[in-house]
Amino acid sequence: MERALSGIKPTGKLTLGNYIGALKNFKDYQENYETFIFIADLHALTLPIDPIELRNNTKDIVAFYLASGLDPEKTTIFLQSDVPAHAELNAIIQNYLYMGELSRMTQFKDKSRKMNDSAIGLGLFAYPVLMTADILLYNADVVPVGEDQTQHVELARDFVHRFNTRYGKELFKMPKAITPKVGARIMSLSEPTRKMSKSDPKGDIFLKDDMIIIRKKIMSAVTDLGSDVIYDPENKPGISNLLTIYAALSDITIKEAEEIFKDCHRYGDFKKAVTDKVIEVLEPFQKKYKEILESGIIDKVLEDGARKASYTANKLLTKVKKTVGLYVHK
């Protein structure tokens, strides 16, 4: 069986975009792949974050994973920081990736553009190195990611080719990025040309928002000129975003969603339909999330996950150390 690996960084509040782009699909991966899903808490340290917020966000994500349908008996759920092999492989891989490659990463350029050069940490610059280690420790065949992370997977692929060629063996598998067919990029409700990003209280739907708040946000969403409900991201970014949300949560194509609303010429009616769909999905999801938090099972899930992940990761790490010439003793 092929192996899938993915993770979410515990920074900020998770949004509807995180649900559609990641959480919603995880339960399907566990039926088709040997699945490893982790919380990328080491990646969360690349920018300043309050320690209490980080711990609370981490616990929330585990609960969200379980509420979305992940089964610890089928999927290895673990903390990145609970598996020291991530940091150790990162230390090895950084010697095989180049400064020029890392400086060209779009996400680094976007984030560093907003910061003073003297305040940019090495961790932010080297973020893709650790991500490469995350992927390769488990020899993942597929890596479900958002569109903004596909470039990092391509860097991992470049490393695999470089390393395997240098040492003349197929030690690492060649990973492949996969993105959702619908909803790979959910946009802000208040500014639909910008991605929903955990930091816009008006434009983001947070997974812990009250249903009344969710309804108010969607009904206040920015729309476009005209009255036709059609998918046209360039000329109708607001309506296109809402269509994408509806289609993704209904498990239909955008074309099928357009057909449903072809006779709808009142944006208010369309927004109401989208709101009802979002609430239909998120209300039971929130209920399950709260039940999981109250159950006290999170620590047990993480303990079991760390043990399983470490077993797999350490086997690969030992092979890498031997390959590069590090002395491995019993």
Disulfide bonds with the S-S distance in Angstrom:
none
